[in-house]
Amino acid sequence: MNVHAQPGARQPQLRGMHGDAIKIAVKEAAQDGRANAAIIRFIAEGINLPLANVELSSGLTVRRKRVFLHGDSRELTHKLELWLNAE
């Protein structure tokens, strides 16, 4: 899935869509991978996945990121839809 990162926010938050990407705000600064790690944790917690099943596949140093979710695609799609509609 595509993610638009917003590091340095007041609170971690799912902020809806930004084009074709899910916009995620995290408190951590974009230094030394801290914001990337926070985004991965935020996604894992939001859709109730083990941390090991959420992988940042591209975009280590830019706001636009590509995240790969490991697992059953139907189940993951359902979890993502519930998460996005809950916010």
N, C-alpha and C positions, 0 to 999 in steps of 0.2 A: 504494500500500500504506500501511497505517497503521503508524506508528512511535511508540513510547513512549520518549522520550529520558531518559537518566540522565547529566547532565553532572557533571563533577568526580569521576569515578571514578578508581581507582588505575591501571587499564589499560583500553584499549578492548576491548570484548567484546560478543559477541552473547549475550544472556541469556535467550533463549527467547521465549515468548509472554507478553503481559500483556493478557489479554482477547483482543480481535481484533487487537491490535497486536504488532509485533515489538519487543521491548525491546532497546535498544542503549545501552551505556554508553560514554562517551568521557571522556578526561582533561580536555579543555578546559572551561573555565567557560562558563556561559551569559551571556556578555558580548560585546557588539558582533558577534554572529553567529558567534563562534568555535566554539561547540558545534555549531551547524547545519552549518557547513562541514566539521567533523570527521565528523559523521554521514554527510554526502553522500560524503565520501572513503571512509569505512569501508564503506558499501554498495557503492560502485563497485568497490573492491578485492575485497570479499567475493564478488561475483558476476561479477567480471571484465568490467566495463563501462567504457567511456570516461566520464570525469567529466562530460562534457557531456550524457550520456544519463541522468543522475540529477538530478531537479529537485524542490526543496522547493516544493510547491504551496500548502500552508497550514500554519499553526502556527509562524510565525516566533518568537513570544515565549512559547509555552507548551510543556509537555512532550509533549503529543499533537500529532503532526505527520502530514501527508499527503505522501507522496513519490510522484512520478510517474516511472516508468521508461520511457524511449523505446526502442522496438525491437519485434521480433517477439514477440507475447504468448506463444506456445507455448514459444519458446526462453527467454524471461524466467521463465516459470513453472517450467520445468525447472531453470534455474540457481538460483532461489530455493529450490526444494525440496531440491536438493543442499546448498546453503549451510545451510539450517535443520537438515537431518538430520545434517550433519557436526559440528555443535556439540554 
